[in-house]
Amino acid sequence: MQEQKTVLITGGNDGIGKATAAELSRSGMQVILACRNEEKARLTAREIQEQAGNGQVAVLPCDLGNMESIRGAARQFKEQYGRLDVLINNAGVFTSQLEHTREGFELQFGVNHLGHFLLTHLLLERLQQAPGPRVINVSSIAYLQGQVDFDNLRGEKGAARYNGLKAYAQSKLANVLFTRELARRYPQLGAYALHPGPVRTRIGNKHSTWYTSLGWQLLKVFMTSAEKGAKTSVYLATTPGLESARGQFFDDKQRQRSLSATAKDEALARKLWEVSEDMVGNRK
Ligand SMILES: NC(=O)c1ccc[n+]([C@@H]2O[C@H](COP(=O)([O-])OP(=O)(O)OC[C@H]3O[C@@H](n4cnc5c(N)ncnc54)[C@H](OP(=O)(O)O)[C@@H]3O)[C@@H](O)[C@H]2O)c1
């Protein structure tokens, strides 16, 4: 009999992450929801267990905007579990106004990129114990509009010059660059980035001004369900093979062969990695 695989999903209590967790639970995996809102995560775990008939859905408290919380989550994982087969860095935040993480990083860069960067590093050892481990980074085609402004990663340029969409695009570009550099540094790791499609979730409502939230609400008419949005994450977590596509970007379960020049910039990926190591205090 095949050994049960373990998958940890950040932001697994809402939207695309919740739908991904439910599908992977149905497929028989042991699912761990790494979430900042523990109560909401417990309700989600119970709901998935009831629907999937699978008793293997657990909760790991983890606020990606708080380095101590991330370190605590990694510690707890190591105490309670063995190897990690799949890490899905799915959680994400969009803010229309400048906000900060606990350590003072611009919130979208801090949560969407740095939090996942640190969590991945802390779990690397456990990933390397798995046969064919995978790290799946939920990015977005918004990365195409992204640039990394190394002088503004803490929001140094101030609230008046803050552009939420630009900051979101920067964080999603960071997801792609991180994926490529992770695959380069750890060739045995299946690192993939993906775009889930335009998905009808509340990401554009949670930290937005009323008019941005209204705009997102109206756009939802043209968007797809969370279940459809989860398809590429599920595909990358469960499809055997894919070795030749390590470090690549997927959309609608298809490998995208043409990336933007910025996303393919190896020197930029290396610089972002080193800067991120310094920011999370994980420089070797
Ligand atoms: N929806 C789209 O059209 C779309 C398009 C392209 C890419 N994406 C990407 O897809 C991913 C999932 O987004 P979604 O649309 O499903 O949004 P969502 O429904 O708002 O789910 C986002 C998840 O991330 C969690 N999260 C936010 N901040 C966190 C933090 N500091 N620590 C831990 N977890 C945190 C949220 O927790 P709370 O419930 O506590 O807020 C929630 O569980 C994101 O990476 C997003 O950028 C979405």
The ligand as an SDF file (V2000), in Angstrom:
LIG
                    3D

 48 52  0  0  0  0  0  0  0  0999 V2000
   -8.7930   35.4000   -6.5690 N   0  0  0  0  0  0  0  0  0  0  0  0
   -8.1080   35.6470   -7.6960 C   0  0  0  0  0  0  0  0  0  0  0  0
   -8.6670   36.0610   -8.7180 O   0  0  0  0  0  0  0  0  0  0  0  0
   -6.6330   35.3980   -7.7360 C   0  0  0  0  0  0  0  0  0  0  0  0
   -5.9790   35.6140   -8.9560 C   0  0  0  0  0  0  0  0  0  0  0  0
   -4.6070   35.3700   -9.0150 C   0  0  0  0  0  0  0  0  0  0  0  0
   -3.9340   34.9200   -7.8870 C   0  0  0  0  0  0  0  0  0  0  0  0
   -4.5980   34.7350   -6.7060 N   0  0  0  0  0  0  0  0  0  0  0  0
   -3.8260   34.2620   -5.5540 C   0  0  0  0  0  0  0  0  0  0  0  0
   -4.4750   33.1380   -5.0060 O   0  0  0  0  0  0  0  0  0  0  0  0
   -4.1270   33.0090   -3.6230 C   0  0  0  0  0  0  0  0  0  0  0  0
   -5.3730   32.7520   -2.7880 C   0  0  0  0  0  0  0  0  0  0  0  0
   -6.1910   33.9130   -2.8680 O   0  0  0  0  0  0  0  0  0  0  0  0
   -7.7770   33.8720   -2.8010 P   0  0  0  0  0  0  0  0  0  0  0  0
   -8.2790   34.5820   -3.9930 O   0  0  0  0  0  0  0  0  0  0  0  0
   -8.2530   32.5060   -2.4870 O   0  0  0  0  0  0  0  0  0  0  0  0
   -8.0240   34.8640   -1.5580 O   0  0  0  0  0  0  0  0  0  0  0  0
   -8.7660   34.6370   -0.1480 P   0  0  0  0  0  0  0  0  0  0  0  0
  -10.0500   33.9380   -0.3430 O   0  0  0  0  0  0  0  0  0  0  0  0
   -8.7580   35.9670    0.5070 O   0  0  0  0  0  0  0  0  0  0  0  0
   -7.7830   33.6440    0.5960 O   0  0  0  0  0  0  0  0  0  0  0  0
   -6.5210   34.0730    0.9890 C   0  0  0  0  0  0  0  0  0  0  0  0
   -6.0660   33.2550    2.1660 C   0  0  0  0  0  0  0  0  0  0  0  0
   -4.8040   33.7940    2.6120 O   0  0  0  0  0  0  0  0  0  0  0  0
   -4.9000   34.0020    4.0080 C   0  0  0  0  0  0  0  0  0  0  0  0
   -4.0320   35.0470    4.5270 N   0  0  0  0  0  0  0  0  0  0  0  0
   -4.0320   36.3750    4.2850 C   0  0  0  0  0  0  0  0  0  0  0  0
   -3.1160   36.9940    5.0410 N   0  0  0  0  0  0  0  0  0  0  0  0
   -2.5100   36.0270    5.7830 C   0  0  0  0  0  0  0  0  0  0  0  0
   -1.5050   36.0320    6.7820 C   0  0  0  0  0  0  0  0  0  0  0  0
   -0.9290   37.1680    7.2030 N   0  0  0  0  0  0  0  0  0  0  0  0
   -1.1290   34.8650    7.3320 N   0  0  0  0  0  0  0  0  0  0  0  0
   -1.7250   33.6970    6.9570 C   0  0  0  0  0  0  0  0  0  0  0  0
   -2.6960   33.6360    6.0390 N   0  0  0  0  0  0  0  0  0  0  0  0
   -3.0930   34.7870    5.4620 C   0  0  0  0  0  0  0  0  0  0  0  0
   -6.3580   34.3900    4.2050 C   0  0  0  0  0  0  0  0  0  0  0  0
   -6.6970   34.3260    5.5730 O   0  0  0  0  0  0  0  0  0  0  0  0
   -7.9130   35.2310    6.1540 P   0  0  0  0  0  0  0  0  0  0  0  0
   -9.1320   34.5120    5.7650 O   0  0  0  0  0  0  0  0  0  0  0  0
   -7.6180   35.2440    7.6110 O   0  0  0  0  0  0  0  0  0  0  0  0
   -7.8130   36.5650    5.4770 O   0  0  0  0  0  0  0  0  0  0  0  0
   -7.0340   33.3400    3.3440 C   0  0  0  0  0  0  0  0  0  0  0  0
   -7.0960   32.1060    3.9990 O   0  0  0  0  0  0  0  0  0  0  0  0
   -3.3950   34.2920   -3.2520 C   0  0  0  0  0  0  0  0  0  0  0  0
   -2.0070   34.0550   -3.2340 O   0  0  0  0  0  0  0  0  0  0  0  0
   -3.7450   35.2370   -4.4020 C   0  0  0  0  0  0  0  0  0  0  0  0
   -2.7490   36.2120   -4.6080 O   0  0  0  0  0  0  0  0  0  0  0  0
   -5.9290   34.9650   -6.6090 C   0  0  0  0  0  0  0  0  0  0  0  0
  1  2  1  0
  2  3  2  0
  2  4  1  0
  4  5  1  0
  4 48  2  0
  5  6  2  0
  6  7  1  0
  7  8  2  0
  8  9  1  0
  8 48  1  0
  9 10  1  0
  9 46  1  0
 10 11  1  0
 11 12  1  0
 11 44  1  0
 12 13  1  0
 13 14  1  0
 14 15  2  0
 14 16  1  0
 14 17  1  0
 17 18  1  0
 18 19  2  0
 18 20  1  0
 18 21  1  0
 21 22  1  0
 22 23  1  0
 23 24  1  0
 23 42  1  0
 24 25  1  0
 25 26  1  0
 25 36  1  0
 26 27  1  0
 26 35  1  0
 27 28  2  0
 28 29  1  0
 29 30  1  0
 29 35  2  0
 30 31  1  0
 30 32  2  0
 32 33  1  0
 33 34  2  0
 34 35  1  0
 36 37  1  0
 36 42  1  0
 37 38  1  0
 38 39  2  0
 38 40  1  0
 38 41  1  0
 42 43  1  0
 44 45  1  0
 44 46  1  0
 46 47  1  0
M  CHG  2   8   1  16  -1
M  END
$$$$
